[in-house]
């Protein structure tokens, strides 16, 4: 698995890239569409490693570390859900980064 950790001040964003395609892979509650599961099996070089990577990322997600946000390249669910959280200190207070802070990953 290749993931890129990004320090955004009060938190880290772990960009998992193509390591998973749907948020259900990590949260264990949302069903992953069958089409995505099939596509993943077809394109995986080593499906056992893919499953091991899923398990590790799911473990990190379930730990709920207040200073870690996990996102990927394909599912906007995490971007939308976590963008506001990313702009807060671990104690919940706003970071005060000003206009445009709702997209800390955007190129300015």
Secondary structure, DSSP 4 states (H G I P E B T S, - for coil): ---EEEE-SSSEEEE-TTS-SSTHHHHSSSPPPHHHHHHHHHH-S-HHHHHHHHHHHHHHHHHT-TTEEEE-SS-HHHHHHHHHHHTB-TTS-B----TTGGGTTS--
